[in-house]
Amino acid sequence: MNFGFTEEQELLRKTARDFLGECAPMGVVRDIMESDAPYSPSLWKQLAELGWTGLALPEAYGGADLGMLELCIVLDELGRSLAPVPFLPTAIAATAILEIGDAPQKQRWLPRIGGGHTIATLAITEAAGTENPADLNLPATADADGWILNGEKMFVPDAASADLLLVAARLEGQGEQGLGLFLVPRETAGVTTSSLESMDLLRPLYEVSFRDARLPAHALLGGDRDVWPRLSRVLDRARVMIAAEMVGGAERCLESSVAYAKERVQFGKPIGVNQAIKHKCADMLFEVESARSITYYAAWAAREDNDEAPLTAAMAKAYVSDAYRHTAAENIQIHGGVGFTWEYDCHLHFRRAKSDEVWLGDGRFHRERVAQMLAL
């Protein structure tokens, strides 16, 4: 197995980094964060023109027909820059449609997502705050014309910006049995979004309410009335995507720490000469490189769709969640007092680290999953 990146993948990384450095510098990020806009439409349009929104979609739907590795490279760079666009939620939703949808559903939605014309997000979590199927109880009631949804979904990222919501609902049964995934245009009558207070100011979260929201029969994704086995596979791929975003953020925290340790002079010499600072930076480097290794291995396993894919996804989400949170915290510590101020960018990565850590399960949850899969 070749553990290195190809020339084409390295070129994709360089292109992404150069573009985001020019078009999404921290000044642009802060302008969006401090405005009422949930994201940057102009930046989103540019990403679509570059083909990023269709990067992993088949050519039949207007995509570039690349894979998880290339998608994770782009997410890595987006996480590094904290680009204010709903790319990750849309990529996760597109994966769900590609993996579960039937031919008409794919033909309707994937070209629009790939062209950047449709923003989408996945609405899974309810009041319990988990993605455990036993905690998913929003009812979908069948009637003569299709389906009716009633209830609430919580912590839905970028829901107010999304044109399409993918909503997990219970058709019948309990636990893993009887769940379906519905395609719900946000303008559907009876669907409302309410903003929630969230730590990450660049990824707003929402409560989505359904009050007699009527959907046609073909809104059930793939016509699958027992979707959990396939949905859980999609969620594992989503966890790898989140890990890739966190790798980029952790790397940026390391770079910021090293740069500040070189330029901050105390008692006549840079603070980087102090052993305590050196040790912190060395530990951060170890965590970043380890996080990158497990994440891209998990991306490879997902691309190959082999037996290791669920295990490596859980391992990546567990390790990288802790690594990003720790490197973001250490970045603040190395910056000292100014690291806590609004003017410095340290807190932005700490906010993103805490947000991504709990998205689709934190480190503790996934370490338990790893233990169960290994029968420990």
Buried (B, 14 or more C-beta within 10 A) or exposed (E): EEEEBEEEBEEBBEBBBEBBEEBBEEEBBBEBBEEEEBBBEEBBBBBBEBBBBBBBBBEEBBBBBBBBBBBBBBBBBBBBBBBBBBBBBBBBBBBBBBBBBBEEBBEBBBBBBBBBEBBBBBBBBBEEEBBBBEBBBBBBEEEEEBBBBBBBBBBBBBBBBBBBBBBBBBBEEEEBEBBBBBBBBBEBEBBBBEEEEBBBBBBBBBBBBBEEBBBEEBBBBBEBBBBBEBBEBBBBBBBBBBBBBBBBBBBBBBBBBBEBBEEBEEEEEBBBEBEEBEEBBEBBBEBBBBBBBBBBBBBBBBBEEEEBBBBBBBBBBBBBBBBBBBBBBBBBBBBEEEBEEEEBBBBBBBBBBBBBBBBBBBBEBBBBBBEEEEEE
